[in-house]
Amino acid sequence: MLTLQRWDNKGILKAHRTPTNRRYYTEEQYLQYIGMSENVQDRKTVAYARVSTYGQKDDL
Protein backbone atom coordinates (compact mmCIF):
# COMPACT_ATOMS: atom_id res chain seq x y z
CA MET A 1 0.00 0.00 0.00
CA LEU A 2 2.73 2.47 0.83
CA THR A 3 4.32 2.00 -2.58
CA LEU A 4 1.08 2.93 -4.34
CA GLN A 5 0.66 5.93 -2.06
CA ARG A 6 4.21 7.08 -2.82
CA TRP A 7 3.67 6.60 -6.54
CA ASP A 8 0.47 8.63 -6.32
CA ASN A 9 2.21 11.43 -4.42
CA LYS A 10 5.12 11.46 -6.91
CA GLY A 11 2.78 11.34 -9.91
CA ILE A 12 4.14 8.00 -11.14
CA LEU A 13 0.75 6.29 -11.01
CA LYS A 14 -1.95 8.82 -10.17
CA ALA A 15 -4.89 7.41 -8.27
CA HIS A 16 -8.51 8.27 -8.79
CA ARG A 17 -10.38 9.11 -5.59
CA THR A 18 -13.73 8.01 -4.25
CA PRO A 19 -16.03 10.52 -2.51
CA THR A 20 -14.58 9.23 0.78
CA ASN A 21 -11.05 9.98 -0.52
CA ARG A 22 -9.97 6.37 -1.01
CA ARG A 23 -7.54 5.71 -3.84
CA TYR A 24 -8.43 3.42 -6.72
CA TYR A 25 -6.87 2.55 -10.05
CA THR A 26 -8.48 1.49 -13.29
CA GLU A 27 -7.44 -1.50 -15.36
CA GLU A 28 -6.53 0.94 -18.14
CA GLN A 29 -4.10 2.71 -15.79
CA TYR A 30 -2.54 -0.60 -14.82
CA LEU A 31 -2.11 -1.70 -18.44
CA GLN A 32 -0.61 1.65 -19.35
CA TYR A 33 1.80 1.44 -16.41
CA ILE A 34 3.07 -2.03 -17.37
CA GLY A 35 3.41 -0.94 -20.99
CA MET A 36 0.49 -2.78 -22.53
CA SER A 37 -2.32 -1.22 -24.48
CA GLU A 38 -5.92 -2.35 -24.30
CA ASN A 39 -5.89 -3.73 -27.83
CA VAL A 40 -3.31 -6.30 -26.70
CA GLN A 41 -6.04 -7.84 -24.59
CA ASP A 42 -8.19 -8.24 -27.69
CA ARG A 43 -5.75 -10.81 -29.03
CA LYS A 44 -6.77 -14.42 -29.15
CA THR A 45 -4.94 -17.04 -27.14
CA VAL A 46 -3.71 -19.83 -29.34
CA ALA A 47 -2.43 -23.12 -28.03
CA TYR A 48 -0.04 -25.51 -29.72
CA ALA A 49 0.12 -29.15 -28.73
CA ARG A 50 2.40 -31.84 -30.04
CA VAL A 51 2.49 -35.56 -29.47
CA SER A 52 5.52 -37.74 -29.94
CA THR A 53 3.72 -40.69 -31.47
CA TYR A 54 0.43 -41.36 -33.23
CA GLY A 55 -0.57 -43.53 -30.27
CA GLN A 56 -0.62 -40.46 -28.00
CA LYS A 57 -3.09 -38.59 -30.21
CA ASP A 58 -6.06 -39.53 -28.00
CA ASP A 59 -4.28 -38.00 -24.98
CA LEU A 60 -4.76 -34.49 -26.35
Helices and strands as residue ranges (DSSP letters): H 2-10, E 16-17, E 23-24, H 27-33, H 38-41, G 54-59
